[in-house]
Structures are given as C-alpha cells and as structure tokens.
Amino acid sequence: MDELIGRSFGGYELKELVGTGGVASIYKAFDDKLARWVAIKVVPIQVSPGQNEETQLARFRLEAQAIAALRHRNILTIYGYGEDEGWAYIVMEYVEGGSLKDRIKPGQPFSWEQALTIIIPVSEALAFAHSHNIIHRDIKPANILMPQDDWPLLADFGLAKMEHSARPNLTMPGQVLGTMAYAAPEQIQEGEIDARIDIYSLAIVLFELLTGTLPFEGETSFDFLMARLTDPPRNVLDVNPNVSPLFVPIFEKALAQNPAERYQTMAEFSQALTDVRRQLRNEAYRPFAPTSVMSTEQLQATRAFLKLTATGDQITAQNQAELFVGRAHKTNRPDIDLGPHGATKAGVSRRHSRFIRKDGHWYVEDLNSTNGTFVNGTQLHREHKLERGDVIQIGPFNLVYQGEDTFVPFSA
C-alpha cells in the first residue's frame, strides 16, 4: 500500500509507512490543523479473496469504537475514524520510541524492576478495559509501545471483543486470532474466550522479560503450540536462577492451562504483581521498623511523614520503599490514610497515588485516581522524581517535598 503515501485521509497526509499487520498498514501522517504527527491505521474495504468483506470492516469499526471508549494513561489514544473511497482508517496518537518487542533481546533478561515497571501499568490498563467489557485478545510485546522507559502504552485493540454483546460473533470457526506465541490454550483450541486470556498472554510477556525467552519449547511451530495444551510452563528459576522465587507462584497461577485455575480478574493479577514489587523493594531497602507513638526527635527522623497544618495533625507512615496514599475502605488499608482528615468527601480515591523510594530518591505516581495527582500544578501521567520544594496535590491536600526523606503537607 506504499502508493498511499502522499494521499490524504480526513485531512491527514500520509508521510511514511511505519508498520503492517494482516490486511492493515500503519502510516505516520501530519495533522495540518493542529500541527502534530499522528498514526493512521488503514485497511482496504475490498479485502482479498477468501475473506469476508463485511466481517473485516465490522471488526475494524469495532476496534475504533472499543479504543475510543477507553481513556487511560497507558492506552494509546484514538482521535478519529473514517472511510474514504474503498479504505477505512483510524487516526491515533503517534508515539516514538518503538515497541517493547524492539527492546527484547534473546538471552538478555530485564531486571525485575524494569519488567514490573512495564507490566504493572499494562495490567492496570487491561483491568480498566475489562471493566468496560473489552478484551484485548492480542497481548504481545509488539502491541506495547514504549515512548519512555517507564511509560508503556497498550495499542492495537484490533482483536478486541465486546463481551455480552448482541452483535454477531466476529470470530469464525477455524480461525484462531492473536499471535500464537502469546495465545492462551483456549484461543488455540477455539474454546470459550473471556478476559482471562489477557492474563495468560501478559504473563507470557512478563516471563519473556525476566528470562529472555518464552515459557514453552518446541522443535516445530506445531510442537510449540501443542506444548501449552499438554505441558506445564517451564519453571522461571530453571530458565533464569537470578529471578526472585516470589515469581514462581505468580507464573504457576497465571499460566494455568485451565482458566478456572488462573487469576480470575486482571485486577487480581495486577495486585499480585504489585505485592511482589513491594516486597522486593522492601527487601532491597530495609528501613527501621515503624512505631505508632514517636517523640519529636523520632518523628523528624522518619523517612516520610505528613503534617496537616489546618488541624495540626501529624501522620507518620511505615518506613519502607513504597508508600500507598488514599483512604481506607474495608480491606483497603493504604500506608498513608487521608480518610480521617476528610478525604472521603474531598475527592481522594481509595488507592490514589504511590510514593516510591529507589536509587536514593523519592518518586510519586498517580494510580489512575478519579481526580488525578498533581505536582506543581501539573497532572501526573507517569512516575515523577521529586525535587526539594515540589508541591504534590492529592485532592484538597498539598504535600510539600522538603528534600531528602521528609514530606511536610498542608491542607489547600
């Protein structure tokens, strides 16, 4: 489809072919009105013989509708959809930096910190999509874009399926969708499909990041596919002994052949990964044990504390490498609970934000909260390294970072 270079779709001039997949091609294009680059996914309405024209176009429209309904910091933004003289197209955010596939090198595993910095946000994005009854169905490194090292963007919902929909089934018998290296057993067997296939596929990606290879082996492509139907995945420690044993039960559950034995929701899988990261960070950084009653001298020596000047209250947090901020609710118990200070009625989410200690510095990130987390008036969309004097806004509460390990907050 190189003949399309130079042609305009909906006012966007195609400049460069940047990728292909199936019947679709992706071009870099320029938006003259807003002076920005965009990506345009183009598919011919008249598809090749043997394919159903209406089915192909219906799937493409469904992709546009599915992505357009999602607004998440780790999901690629869609700007528009249209059809033009035998072509259908989706206008998307253009991202430089390549995909996760470009960063994976055989035999060169990622550190657990690097791997989880990518996989946890993707799991949160998928949990968000699943909450809107959208399954991705094609999770693989090529569909995880990497504009920055710590900012993954989930792309290409081209195989997305609206659960419990009255629409005709767009997956025909005999056709297995998704990239086979990351497909769940039920996809290969053309069985019943639900959100648990995304859990399985994402676990394979995580395994690959931690080991530099895949969890199944086979001399031929057929053997490789059949292995996941008959054999358990390789033990991650057998492949890379440097991986923490904490990951062993994660993979045993996430890669179970029977969907009923896996994590039942992406949110559950995401929480399990978050718990592992928290434990590993705390093992790497062992602070002194917290105490519920401290003298002024002890309080000043703590690694993180809040002072609400409106009430004079001081809040000490457990001294560890990761601190969750929010408000307590049932089983949710954040390290820094703003609930007693009016957070419930003030726009603070149960899991609002997170402070992270690494490389000798504190960082803060938003956890997809309802009202966002701001630093110096700018809303966070990724992890932010704190500098002395930074003002962190969580609902009506402002936290001034004083440098080193001390936070002194005050009500707005």
Summary of the structure (lengths in Angstrom):
residues: 412
radius of gyration: 23.5
end to end distance: 55.9
largest distance: 78.6
contacts: 1265
relative contact order: 0.08
helix: 30%
strand: 27%
